[in-house]
Amino acid sequence: MEAKRILGKRILLVEADTAARRILKLLLGLDQHTVTEAANGKQACLQYAPGDFDLVLTDFEMPEMKGDELARTIKCFVPAQPIIMITGALGTLASKDNPVNAVLIKPVTLDEMRACIAEVLSQEAPQPSRSCSSANLGLGWG
């Protein structure tokens, strides 16, 4: 049975491995998503602006800023921002401190990714729970 397809969303794809990022972008393109690429969490923070993306898809293990730190930073300012983490490091992601909406384990199939995107984008948005200052984080937004 084919997974439910969500089409044409704006996705920030954060993946350090160039080949993996190309493959994920290709798969997301099959569902007509507009994909903006970042090679690490720090670069993603510079590209991210509240309201610009329907979904953030991030790896966990990256140089400069890990995926969970990126997710915490984004969620601090935009608690409703859907974030999916794709990783091969499941053991480190079971913590309740990991603020992502879902975790996919590599290697991921197209149907798994489609199902996860559909599930996450259908979830009710959480309410803001803490105050943050983008000036303290050196971000250009917030």
BAMI-59116 format. One record per atom (N, C-alpha, C, CB): residue in one letter; x, y, z. Coordinates in steps of 0.2 Angstrom, whole numbers, plus 5000, padded with zeros to 4 digits. Glycine has a CB too. Layout:
BEGIN
aXYZ;...
***
This chain:
BEGIN
m500449945000;m500050005000;m500450065000;m499550005006;e500350114996;e500750174995;e500550225001;e500650204988;a501050255003;a500950305009;a500650365006;a501650325012;k500250395011;k499950465009;k500450515007;k499550485015;r500250545001;r500750594998;r500550665000;r500850584991;i500950705003;i500850775004;i501350804998;i501050795011;l501050854995;l501350884989;l501550954990;l500950874983;g502050974987;g502251044986;g502351084992;g501651084983;k502651064997;k502851095003;k503551125002;k502851055009;r503651175007;r504351215007;r504751175012;r504251285008;i505351145010;i505651105015;i506451135016;i505651035013;l506651145022;l507351155023;l507651085025;l507451205029;l508151065020;l508451005021;l509151015023;l508450965014;v509350985029;v509950995033;v510350925033;v509851035040;e510850925029;e511250855029;e511950875027;e510850805024;a512350845031;a513150855030;a513350825024;a513450845036;d513150765023;d513350715018;d513050735011;d513250645019;t513550765007;t513250785000;t512850734996;t513850814996;a513150674996;a512750624992;a512050604995;a513150554992;a512050605002;a511450595005;a510950645004;a511550585013;r511150715004;r510750775003;r510450774996;r511150835004;r510850754991;r510650744984;r510050694983;r511250734980;i510150634987;i509650584986;i509050604989;i509950524989;l509050634995;l508450654999;l508150714995;l508650685006;k508550754992;k508250814988;k507850784982;k508750864986;l508150734979;l507850704973;l507150664975;l508350644970;l507150634981;l506550594983;l506050644985;l506750554989;l506250704988;l505750754990;l505450784984;l506050804995;g505850794979;g505650824972;g505150784969;g506250834968;l505150714970;l504650674967;l503950694969;l504750604969;d503850724975;d503250754977;d503150824977;d503150734985;q503550854972;q503550924970;q503650974976;q502850944968;h504050954981;h504250994986;h504851044984;h504550954993;t504751104987;t505351154985;t505851144991;t505051224985;v506451124989;v506951104994;v507551154994;v507251034993;t507651185000;t508251225001;t508751185005;t508051295005;e509351185003;e509851145006;e510351185011;e510251115001;a510551145016;a511051175021;a511451115022;a510751205027;a512151125023;a512651075024;a512751055032;a513251085021;n512451105036;n512551095043;n512051135047;n513251115046;g511951125054;g511551165058;g511651245058;g511551145064;k512251265058;k512451335058;k512151365051;k513151345059;q512351335046;q512151355039;q511351365039;q512451315034;a511051315042;a510251305042;a510051365046;a510051245045;c510351385051;c510051435055;c510151505052;c510451445062;l510651515047;l510751575043;l510151575038;l511451575041;q509951515035;q509451515030;q508751515032;q509651455026;y508651495039;y507951485041;y507651555043;y507951445048;a507051565041;a506651625044;a505951595045;a506651685038;p505751625051;p505051595053;p504551605047;p504851635059;g504151555046;g503651565040;g503851545033;g503351625040;d504551535033;d504851515026;d504751445024;d505551545025;f504651405029;f504751325028;f504151295031;f505351295030;d503851245028;d503251205030;d503551145035;d502851175025;l504251135033;l504551075037;l505251085037;l504351005033;v505651065042;v506351055042;v506550985043;v506651105048;l506950965038;l507150895038;l507950895040;l506950855032;t508150865045;t508850875047;t509150805049;t508850925053;d509750805048;d510250755050;d510350765058;d510850745046;f510650715061;f510850725068;f511550745069;f510650665073;e511950705066;e512650705067;e512950755061;e513050635067;m513150815063;m513350865058;m513950905062;m512850905056;p514350935058;p514850975061;p514551045062;p515450995056;e514851085067;e514651155069;e514051155073;e514551195063;m513551115072;m512951115076;m512551055074;m512451185074;k512451015079;k512050955078;k511350965077;k512150905084;g510950915074;g510250925073;g509850935078;g510050865069;d509950905084;d509550925090;d509650995092;d509650875096;e510251025092;e510351085094;e509951135089;e511151105094;l510051125082;l509651155077;l508951155079;l509751135070;a508651095080;a507951095082;a507751135088;a507751015083;r508151125093;r507951165099;r507951245098;r508551155105;t508451265094;t508551335092;t507851355088;t509151345088;i507751325083;i507151335079;i506451335084;i507051295073;k506351285087;k505751275091;k505751325097;k505751205095;c506251355099;c506251405104;c505951465102;c507051425106;f506051485095;f505651545092;f505051525089;f506151575088;v504951465086;v504451445082;v504251375084;v504551445074;p503851365090;p503751305093;p503251255088;p503351315099;a502951295084;a502451255079;a502851225073;a501951295077;q503451245072;q503851225066;q503951145066;q504551255066;p503651115061;p503751035061;p504451025059;p503251005056;i504750975063;i505450955062;i505550885062;i505950985067;i505850855057;i505950775056;i506650765056;i505650745050;m506950725060;m507650705060;m507750645057;m507950705068;i508250635052;i508450575049;i509150565051;i508350585041;t509250505054;t509850485057;t509950415057;t509950515064;g510650395058;g510850325059;g510950315067;g511350305055;a510950365071;a511150365078;a510550365082;a511550425079;l510050315082;l509450315086;l509550315093;l509050255084;g510050285096;g510150285103;g510250345107;g510750245105;t510550395103;t510650465106;t510050505105;t511250495103;l509550485102;l508950525100;l508350515105;l508750525093;a508350465109;a507750445113;a507650495119;a507950375116;s508050535120;s508050585125;s507350625124;s508650625126;k507050645130;k506550695130;k506750765128;k506150685136;d507350775128;d507650845127;d507650855119;d508350855130;n507550805115;n507650805108;n506950835105;n507750735104;p506850895103;p506250925102;p505950915095;p506350995103;v506150865091;v505950855085;v505250815085;v506450805081;n504850825080;n504150795079;n504250715078;n503750825074;a504750695074;a504850625072;a505550615071;a504350605067;v505750545071;v506350525069;v506350475064;v506850505075;l506650475059;l506750425054;l507450395054;l506550445046;i507550325054;i508150295054;i508450275047;i508150235058;k509050295046;k509350285039;k509550205039;k509950325038;p509450185033;p509250205027;p508450215027;p509450165021;v508150265024;v507450275024;v507250265017;v507350355027;t506650235017;t506250225010;t505850285008;t505850165010;l505650295002;l505250345000;l504550345004;l505150344992;d504250285004;d503650275008;d503650295015;d503350205007;e504250275018;e504350295025;e504350365026;e504950265028;m504750405022;m504750475022;m504150505021;m505350495017;r503750485015;r503050505014;r502650505020;r502750475008;a502650445023;a502150435029;a502350475034;a502150355031;c502950485036;c503150525041;c503050595040;c503950515042;i503150625034;i502950695032;i502250705033;i503150705025;a501850655031;a501050665031;a500850665039;a500750605028;e501150625043;e500950615050;e501150685053;e501350555053;v501750705052;v502050765056;v501650825054;v502750775054;l501550835047;l501150895045;l500450895047;l501250905038;s500150835049;s499450835051;s499350845059;s499150765049;q499950845063;q499950855070;q499750925072;q500650845073;e499350935077;e499150995080;e499851035082;e498650995086;a499851095081;a500451135083;a500451155090;a500451205079;p501051145093;p501051155101;p501051235102;p501751125103;q500951255108;q500951325110;q501651335113;q500451335116;p501851405112;p502451425114;p502551405122;p502651495113;s503151385124;s503251365131;s503851405134;s503351295132;r504251445131;r504751475134;r504951535130;r505351425134;s505351585133;s505551645130;s506251635127;s505451705134;c506451665122;c507051655119;c507251725116;c507051605113;s507951735115;s508151795112;s508651775106;s508551835118;s508451795100;s508851785095;s509551825095;s508551805088;a509551875099;a510151915099;a510651875103;a510051985103;n510451835108;n510951795112;n511151735108;n510551765118;l510851715103;l511051665099;l511451685092;l510451615097;g511451745091;g511751775085;g511351765079;g512451745084;l510651755079;l510251745073;l510051805070;l509751695075;g509851805064;g509551865061;g508851865061;g509851865054;w508451825065;w507751825065;w507551815072;w507451765061;g506951825074;g506651815080;g506451875084;g507051775084;
***
